[in-house]
Amino acid sequence: MLKVENLSRTGYFKDVSFSVRAGEILGLTGLVGAGRTETVEAICGITQPASSLSGGNQQKVVVAKALSQEMKVVIMDEPTKGVDVGAKAEIYAIMGDLAKKGYAIILISSEMPEILGMADRIVVMCNGRKTGELNRGEATQERILELAMEKGHTGGAE
C-alpha cells in the first residue's frame, strides 16, 4: 500500500526505507528524537511546502494528493499516549479491525508492549536512520533496544 525508499530530510533523518502492506500493522519505533514522527510528517507532506518546489515537483505533489484520496493507509502517532486502559483496548481493537479490512497501518510508538503486541513488523530508528527491521517472531524488547541505541549510527542525520 505504501513504499518509502531512501527518504531523507537534512538534520532530521537520512535514507529511511520501508513498506507497509494491506492488512498489516507496521510499527515504527525508537527512542525520543530518533526521527520517527519527522519521517511520517515528511511522507504526509506536513513539513517538504509545495510552493518552495520547482513547477514539475509541484505537479507531482498535486498528483500525489489526488491519488492519496483513494489510499487506505492509516498513520497513528502515539495513539494511546495518556489514555486509560479501557481506551487503549478500544484503540487496539479499532486498529485490528482496520487491518482486517485491508487497511495498511503505520503505528508510531515508544511503548514497547504496544509495538510488540500490535505490530506485524517493526522498523527501528536511531538518530534519524533506520537501524533495523524485525518481524513479529524475532522481535523482543532487548533486540529493539539494541537497534534503538545502535552505536554505529551516533552521527545523526546529515
PAZAPA-4460 file (N, C-alpha, C; in steps of 0.05 Angstrom, whole numbers, plus 32768, in hexadecimal, padded with zeros to 4 digits):
% residues 158
    n_x    n_y    n_z   ca_x   ca_y   ca_z    c_x    c_y    c_z   seq   type   mol
   8011   7FE8   8000   8000   8000   8000   8011   8019   8000     1      M     A
   8029   8018   800E   803A   802F   800F   8057   8025   8010     2      L     A
   8068   8030   7FFF   8084   8029   7FFE   8094   8043   7FFF     3      K     A
   80A7   8044   8012   80B8   805C   8016   80D4   8052   8010     4      V     A
   80E2   8061   7FFF   80FE   8059   7FF8   8110   8071   7FFB     5      E     A
   8125   806D   800B   813B   8080   800F   8131   809D   8014     6      N     A
   811D   809F   8026   8112   80B9   802D   8125   80C7   8040     7      L     A
   812B   80E1   803A   813D   80F0   804B   8133   810C   804F     8      S     A
   8139   8118   8066   8135   8134   806B   814C   813D   807C     9      R     A
   815C   814F   8071   8174   8159   807D   816F   8161   809A    10      T     A
   817F   8156   80AC   817D   815D   80C8   8169   814C   80D8    11      G     A
   8159   813C   80CA   8144   812C   80D8   8146   810E   80D4    12      Y     A
   8149   8105   80BB   814B   80E9   80B5   8159   80E5   809A    13      F     A
   8164   80CD   8095   8172   80C9   807C   816E   80AC   8073    14      K     A
   8168   80A9   8059   8166   808F   804C   8154   807B   805A    15      D     A
   813C   8084   8062   8129   8073   806F   8118   8065   8059    16      V     A
   8117   804A   805B   8107   803A   8048   80F7   8025   8057    17      S     A
   80DE   8022   804E   80CD   800D   8059   80B4   800C   8048    18      F     A
   80A5   7FF6   804C   808B   7FF4   803E   8077   7FE9   8052    19      S     A
   805D   7FED   804B   8048   7FE2   805B   8033   7FD7   8048    20      V     A
   802A   7FBF   804E   8017   7FB1   803C   7FFA   7FB3   8047    21      R     A
   7FE8   7FAE   8035   7FCC   7FAD   803D   7FC8   7F99   8054    22      A     A
   7FB9   7FA0   8068   7FB3   7F8E   807E   7FCA   7F8A   8092    23      G     A
   7FDE   7F9B   8090   7FF5   7F99   80A1   7FF8   7FB1   80B3    24      E     A
   8001   7FAC   80CC   8008   7FC1   80DE   8026   7FC3   80DF    25      I     A
   8032   7FD9   80D6   804E   7FDD   80D7   8055   7FEF   80EE    26      L     A
   8064   7FE6   8101   806D   7FF6   8117   8085   8006   8110    27      G     A
   8086   8020   8117   809D   8031   8113   80A5   803B   812E    28      L     A
   80BC   8033   8137   80C4   8039   8153   80E1   8042   8155    29      T     A
   80E9   804A   816C   8103   8054   8173   8101   8066   818A    30      G     A
   8118   806F   8195   8117   8081   81AB   810E   809C   81A3    31      L     A
   8107   80AD   81B6   80FF   80C8   81B0   8115   80D6   81A0    32      V     A
   810E   80E3   818A   8121   80F1   817A   812D   80E0   8164    33      G     A
   8122   80C8   8160   812D   80B6   814C   8125   80BE   812F    34      A     A
   8110   80CF   812D   8108   80D7   8112   80EF   80CA   8108    35      G     A
   80E1   80BB   811A   80C9   80AC   8111   80B3   80BF   8108    36      R     A
   80AB   80D2   8118   8095   80E4   8111   809D   80F5   80FA    37      T     A
   80B5   80FF   80F9   80BE   8110   80E3   80BE   8101   80C8    38      E     A
   80C4   80E7   80C9   80C3   80D7   80B1   80A6   80D6   80A6    39      T     A
   8093   80D1   80B8   8077   80CE   80AF   806C   80E9   80A7    40      V     A
   8074   80FF   80B5   806B   8119   80AC   8075   811F   8090    41      E     A
   808D   8117   8089   8097   811C   806E   8087   810C   805A    42      A     A
   8080   80F3   8061   8070   80E2   804F   8055   80EF   8049    43      I     A
   8049   80FB   805E   802F   8108   805C   8030   8123   8050    44      C     A
   8048   812E   804C   804B   8149   8041   8046   815F   8054    45      G     A
   8048   8159   806E   8043   816D   8082   805A   8181   8085    46      I     A
   8073   8177   807F   808A   8188   8084   8091   8199   806C    47      T     A
   809E   8181   8049   80AB   8180   802F   809B   8190   801C    48      Q     A
   8089   81C0   8029   8074   81D0   801B   8078   81CF   7FFD    49      P     A
   8061   81CA   7FF0   8062   81C7   7FD3   806B   81E1   7FC5    50      A     A
   8065   81F8   7FD0   806C   8211   7FC3   808A   8214   7FC1    51      S     A
   809A   8206   7FD1   80B7   8208   7FCF   80C3   81F5   7FBA    52      S     A
   80B2   81E5   7FAE   80BC   81D2   7F9A   80BB   81DD   7F7E    53      L     A
   80C9   81D0   7F6C   80C8   81D7   7F4F   80AC   81D1   7F45    54      S     A
   80A6   81DC   7F2D   808B   81D8   7F22   8085   81BB   7F1D    55      G     A
   8098   81AC   7F13   8094   818F   7F0F   808F   8180   7F28    56      G     A
   809E   8187   7F3D   809A   8179   7F57   8080   8182   7F64    57      N     A
   8077   819B   7F5F   805D   81A3   7F69   8047   8192   7F5D    58      Q     A
   8049   818C   7F43   8036   817C   7F36   8035   8160   7F42    59      Q     A
   804D   8155   7F48   804E   813B   7F54   8040   813A   7F6F    60      K     A
   8042   8150   7F7E   8034   8152   7F98   8016   8152   7F93    61      V     A
   800C   8160   7F7F   7FF0   8161   7F79   7FE6   8145   7F72    62      V     A
   7FF5   8137   7F61   7FED   811C   7F59   7FED   8109   7F71    63      V     A
   8002   810B   7F82   8003   80FA   7F9A   7FEC   80FF   7FAC    64      A     A
   7FE4   8118   7FB0   7FCD   811E   7FC1   7FB4   8113   7FB6    65      K     A
   7FB1   8114   7F9C   7F99   8109   7F8F   7F98   80EB   7F93    66      A     A
   7FAF   80DE   7F8E   7FB0   80C1   7F91   7FAB   80B8   7FAE    67      L     A
   7FB5   80C9   7FC1   7FB2   80C1   7FDD   7F96   80BF   7FE7    68      S     A
   7F83   80CC   7FD8   7F67   80CB   7FE0   7F5D   80AE   7FDE    69      Q     A
   7F69   809E   7FCD   7F60   8083   7FCA   7F70   806F   7FDB    70      E     A
   7F85   8078   7FE8   7F96   8066   7FF7   7F88   805E   8011    71      M     A
   7F90   8047   801B   7F85   803D   8034   7F9D   8038   8047    72      K     A
   7FAB   804E   804D   7FC1   804D   8060   7FBA   805F   8078    73      V     A
   7FBD   8054   8090   7FB7   8062   80A8   7FD1   8065   80B8    74      V     A
   7FD7   807E   80BF   7FEF   8083   80CF   7FE7   808C   80EA    75      I     A
   7FF0   807D   80FF   7FE9   8084   811A   8003   808A   812A    76      M     A
   8005   80A2   8133   801D   80AB   8142   8016   80AC   815F    77      D     A
   8021   8099   816F   801D   8097   818C   7FFE   8098   8192    78      E     A
   7FEF   8085   8186   7FD2   8087   8188   7FC7   8082   81A4    79      P     A
   7FD6   8075   81B6   7FCC   806F   81D0   7FD9   807F   81E6    80      T     A
   7FE9   8093   81DF   7FF7   80A3   81F3   7FE3   80B2   8204    81      K     A
   7FE4   80AE   821E   7FD3   80BD   8231   7FB7   80B3   8233    82      G     A
   7FB0   809C   8228   7F95   8091   822B   7F94   807A   823F    83      V     A
   7F7C   8075   824A   7F7A   8060   825E   7F7A   8044   8250    84      D     A
   7F7C   8030   8260   7F7E   8014   8256   7F66   800D   8244    85      V     A
   7F4E   8015   824C   7F37   800F   823C   7F38   801B   8220    86      G     A
   7F40   8034   8220   7F42   8042   8206   7F58   8036   81F5    87      A     A
   7F6E   802D   8202   7F83   8020   81F3   7F79   8007   81E5    88      K     A
   7F6A   7FF7   81F4   7F5F   7FDE   81E8   7F4C   7FE4   81D1    89      A     A
   7F3D   7FFA   81D3   7F2B   8001   81BD   7F3B   800A   81A4    90      E     A
   7F50   801A   81A9   7F61   8023   8193   7F6F   800B   8185    91      I     A
   7F78   7FF8   8195   7F85   7FE0   818A   7F70   7FD0   8179    92      Y     A
   7F58   7FCE   8183   7F43   7FC0   8174   7F3D   7FCE   8159    93      A     A
   7F3C   7FE8   815A   7F37   7FF7   8141   7F4E   7FF2   812D    94      I     A
   7F67   7FF2   8137   7F7E   7FED   8125   7F7C   7FD1   8119    95      M     A
   7F75   7FBD   812A   7F72   7FA2   8120   7F5C   7FA0   810B    96      G     A
   7F45   7FAD   8110   7F2F   7FAD   80FD   7F37   7FBA   80E2    97      D     A
   7F45   7FD0   80E3   7F4E   7FDE   80CB   7F61   7FCC   80BB    98      L     A
   7F74   7FBE   80C9   7F86   7FAC   80BB   7F77   7F95   80AE    99      A     A
   7F63   7F8A   80BC   7F52   7F74   80B0   7F43   7F7E   8098   100      K     A
   7F3C   7F98   8097   7F2E   7FA3   8080   7F41   7FAA   8069   101      K     A
   7F5B   7FA5   806C   7F6E   7FAA   8057   7F7D   7FC4   8058   102      G     A
   7F79   7FD3   806D   7F88   7FEC   8070   7FA5   7FE5   8078   103      Y     A
   7FB7   7FF5   806E   7FD3   7FF4   8077   7FD6   8008   808D   104      A     A
   7FE2   7FFF   80A3   7FE4   8011   80BB   8001   8014   80C2   105      I     A
   8009   802D   80C6   8024   8033   80D1   801F   803D   80EE   106      I     A
   802A   802F   8101   8027   8035   811D   8041   8040   8127   107      L     A
   8042   805A   812F   8059   8066   813B   8055   8065   8159   108      I     A
   8067   8058   8167   8064   8055   8183   807F   8051   8191   109      S     A
   8082   805D   81A9   809A   8058   81B9   8094   8044   81CF   110      S     A
   807A   803B   81D0   8073   8027   81E4   8079   800B   81DA   111      E     A
   808C   7FFE   81E7   8095   7FE3   81DE   807E   7FCF   81DD   112      M     A
   806E   7FCD   81F3   8058   7FB9   81F2   8045   7FBD   81DA   113      P     A
   8040   7FD7   81D4   802E   7FDE   81BE   803A   7FD5   81A4   114      E     A
   8053   7FDB   819F   8060   7FD3   8186   8061   7FB5   8184   115      I     A
   806A   7FA8   8199   806D   7F8B   8198   8052   7F7D   8196   116      L     A
   803D   7F88   81A1   8023   7F7C   81A1   8013   7F81   8188   117      G     A
   8017   7F97   817B   8006   7F9F   8164   8013   7F9B   8149   118      M     A
   802E   7F9F   8147   803B   7FA1   812C   8041   7F85   8121   119      A     A
   803B   7F83   8107   8043   7F6B   80F8   8061   7F6C   80F1   120      D     A
   806A   7F84   80EB   8087   7F8A   80E6   808E   7FA3   80F4   121      R     A
   80A7   7FA6   80FC   80B0   7FBD   810B   80C9   7FC9   80FD   122      I     A
   80C8   7FE3   80F7   80DF   7FF2   80ED   80E9   8002   8105   123      V     A
   8103   8000   810A   810F   800E   8121   8121   8024   8116   124      V     A
   811F   803B   8122   8130   8052   811A   8141   805C   8131   125      M     A
   8158   8067   812A   816A   8073   813D   8178   808B   812F   126      C     A
   8178   80A2   813B   8185   80B9   8130   817E   80BE   8113   127      N     A
   8165   80BC   810C   815C   80C2   80F2   8161   80AD   80DD   128      G     A
   8169   8096   80E5   816F   8080   80D1   8160   8067   80D9   129      R     A
   8158   8057   80C5   814D   803D   80CA   8164   802B   80D2   130      K     A
   8163   801F   80E9   8178   800D   80F3   8171   7FF0   80F2   131      T     A
   8157   7FEA   80EC   8150   7FCE   80EA   8132   7FCB   80E4   132      G     A
   812B   7FB3   80DC   810F   7FAB   80D7   810C   7F8F   80E1   133      E     A
   80F8   7F8B   80F1   80F3   7F71   80FE   80D7   7F68   80F8   134      L     A
   80D4   7F4D   80F4   80B8   7F44   80F2   80AF   7F3C   810D   135      N     A
   8095   7F37   8110   808A   7F31   812B   8098   7F1B   8139   136      R     A
   809F   7F06   812B   80AC   7EEF   8137   80C8   7EF4   8143   137      G     A
   80D6   7F06   8137   80F2   7F0B   8141   80F4   7F24   8153   138      E     A
   80DF   7F33   8156   80DF   7F4C   8165   80DD   7F46   8183   139      A     A
   80F0   7F51   8192   80F0   7F51   81AF   80F6   7F6D   81B8   140      T     A
   80F0   7F73   81D1   80F6   7F8D   81DC   8114   7F92   81DB   141      Q     A
   8124   7F7D   81E2   8141   7F80   81E2   814C   7F87   81C6   142      E     A
   8142   7F78   81B2   814C   7F7D   8196   8144   7F99   818C   143      R     A
   812C   7FA1   8192   8123   7FBC   818A   8135   7FD1   8197   144      I     A
   813A   7FCE   81B1   814B   7FE2   81BF   8167   7FE2   81B5   145      L     A
   8172   7FCB   81AD   818D   7FCA   81A1   818D   7FDA   8187   146      E     A
   8179   7FD7   8177   8177   7FE5   815D   8172   8003   8162   147      L     A
   8162   8009   8177   815B   8025   817D   8174   8035   8187   148      A     A
   8188   8026   8191   81A0   8033   819B   81B8   802B   818B   149      M     A
   81B4   8025   8171   81C9   801C   815F   81E1   802E   8160   150      E     A
   81F8   8022   8168   8210   8032   816C   821B   803D   8152   151      K     A
   8217   802F   813C   8221   8038   8122   8212   8050   8116   152      G     A
   81FD   8059   8123   81EC   806E   8118   81EA   8085   812B   153      H     A
   8201   808D   8137   8200   80A3   814A   8205   80BF   813E   154      T     A
   820A   80C0   8124   8211   80D9   8118   81F9   80EA   8111   155      G     A
   81E1   80DF   8113   81C9   80EE   810C   81C4   80EF   80EE   156      G     A
   81AE   80F9   80E6   81A7   80FC   80CA   81B6   8113   80BE   157      A     A
   81C0   810F   80A7   81D0   8125   809A   81C0   8133   8085   158      E     A
***
